[in-house]
Amino acid sequence: MPRLLYAEQKYKQRNNLYLLQIIILIIFLIYFGINTIISFFTWSNVNYWVAIFVLYFLVFLIFTTLLIEKREQNYISYGRGYIVEQIVGTKLALLENEGYKVIHDIQTNRGNIDHVVVGHTGVFVIESKSNKNLMLFSKNGQLSATNLAKKFIKQAAGNAFFIHEEILENIGIDIFVNGLVVRPLNENKKIKTLLNNHVIILDGETANNHIKSFNGYLSEEDIKLIYEHLCNLKRKNKLLRFNFIQKKLVAINFL
């Protein structure tokens, strides 16, 4: 399975940035500390260096605490995210033994799509989530989705619409794109959700069985054609993103 770079890169870039800032703060702390110690031995500007050291130490504590909190938040937002993407991607890769095509990390103007599966049972857009929170609640005797579940469903539905509009309509294949939200860390290992907007939230390791349970009609030629266009879309969007970043860097350097 190819590396799933989007969430992983986001996590590592931010993590390295915060770590670098902490290291710089430590270097300055050591610098002021050494100068303060030297001033005690030389009796030169002792009060000045002690005041500087105390003030900087307070700054060091405040900013280091903030950076540590940001690193923890980064892990929650992207660190666990890319680990979960790897888990889900590894499971989906098993479908390739049964004639399915799997592609990961397609960037769009809305963000990125974690996984897309194409096979004889249809086309599936999968969003992997590390969240374990309750997705459903009972209200007036009816089962309803929480606001968080609705957010996940909206994301998957939007990505499914994007794939349908960008790929299927352009190549003349009229088939509905199914949206899945997969939560592999949920210990229930059961499908516990409600179908909403043609999107279903799956717990545990049920995604593969769910995908295989559909009665689709895609031919081998259709599967190959859709997969080729997905690969082209991924390459094109990655190139556009790279060019965008390059232009930003050039603009920053120019300023």
VENRA-V487704 format. One record per helix or strand of 2 or more residues. SS is the DSSP state (A for helix, B for strand). FROM is the first residue (numbers start at 1). LEN is the number of residues. Records with the same first field share a line. If there is no record, write none. Layout:
BEGIN
SS = FROM-LEN / FROM-LEN
END
This chain:
BEGIN
A = 5-38 / 46-53 / 147-25 / 207-6 / 220-35
B = 101-8 / 111-9 / 122-7 / 136-4 / 142-4 / 177-7 / 199-5
END
